[in-house]
């Protein structure tokens, strides 16, 4: 068995590349190519917009979806996560470099690349110490709430662009408030363009989800803008320089003092990357019932940020909006992202000039639709109907994302998932086990202290025993013993679902043993897991006599009958 496990681990390491691409069916390739082209058309102007947040030149936005995106596509495990520039990390970058260099200067850009290297270092370190498990604490409920919140935030954030308003402000509510104050300044040219784009996107989906409505809208808008001089009426992107990025280490004077100044900012970025990427990967893996490796994704994200540093751009992150772009376009693997990277390469070399004619309202409308598609009303309604308590958890997560921020929403999502887990383990639904007329075992509520045989009761504990639920364990066992009719001679704990017993729970069991012994009741255990039986014997050695642990419930009943017959 040990050798087989070692071989499996070796194979997993050996084939760690291309996990997000393979296997792929031939008939899926056209959809992947189309999704990659669509992502390029939509993400290019979007990431250029993020440079305004980050404080870097516009062209550096394109660099974030060139080398970094390709590296994650090759070395990550998620088939859906799109890595590129992100508003949250861009904002952290800008705040962290205030006072260290002039915004947009060569020194500023170099420091931004250093931050990408430092963030990569934290990601690789996280992989080495196994922090990928954090994604396991994001339940499907909070993921639905998280993506719904992101969708609302993204959609509301695009209203100013669609209306041709100046906008402004930080946070969703402040942005909407500013939009309302500027409502009389609506640019009806921008609004008309946005409505046309939305009509094309929605109309194409009505006919067929395979029609690339967003791509058609972008290309058509650029063409119309060029042909009819729309730049006279609406704001457009303007001239975009082309060419490949400069590859190499950032041009800074490396020193320990510089590193210590940048580490806090890099660590803040790392937390956002870790949580947001894991949340997005987990959400789409859950949507398509797929598996992915959090630790492999950490390596992919680390290498992507190394690529960002070497290509002179700023930190990259897993993006919920770009991931939804690809998903909406039919992309189901990282092949789409490789197509996007190649497309960006072609654009950088030959096609930056047409981008200058892109109206801002086009991008705003496209991103607005992406946000709307992220709002998962059907699943929120389903959670509300089936698990009311979990619905409130999802709703609180969504509201936090909208009102406070994505990173805070992610942290809250993790906390709420952990609290939900603790809540379930804190008060597990335990039962009394009896034998039915059909000979099978049946579970009854603890409020019904039924006995398998006169004087024998079996109690099933359905969670690991630890400090938080040890009081419940004690209360229920004492209740059952005190209310047993006839009085008990033997009390059996069915431990088939118990995978751990901490010190507090062991102390509780010792105390129960003494109380039951004083009442003349023998305490025994059944169906103890093989891998924890030794731990039971070590922790409970002082109270578990020889022969007090039975392999099955049938063995407990047989031994009790034998002892009763012998005693009688």
FENVEN-V615404 format. One line per field, one symbol per residue. psi: psi as a letter, one per 30 degrees, with the letter a starting at -180 (. if undefined). A space follows every 50 residues. Layout:
BEGIN
psi->???
END
This chain:
BEGIN
psi->eeeeeeeeeeeeeehflgffeklkkeffeeeeeeeeeeeeeefeeefeef feefglleffeeffhdeeeeeeeeflfkfekkkakkeeeeeeeeefgkff lkkfleeeeeeeeeeeeeeeeeeeeeeeghfffeffgjleefeeeeeeee eeeeeeffeeeffglebllkkeeeeeeeeefgffgkjfeeeeeeeeeeee eeeeeeekffkieeeeeeeeeeeeeeeghfffflkleakjlalllkkllk iljkleeeeeefeeeeeeeeeeeeeeeeeeeeefeeeghllljeeeeeee eeeefeeeefggalkllkjeeeeeeeeefgkglfeeeeeeeeeeeeeeef gfefffgjkefeeeeeeeeeeeffjieeeeeeeeeeieefeeeeeeeeee eefeleeeeeeeeeeeeeeeeeeefeiljllkklklffflkkkllffiil keljfkkkkkkglkjleegeeeeeeeeeeeefgkjlkkfkkkjjgfgjgk jleeeeeeeeeeeeeeeffgkkklllhkkeffeeeeeeegeffjlkggkk eleeeeeeeeeeeeeee.
END
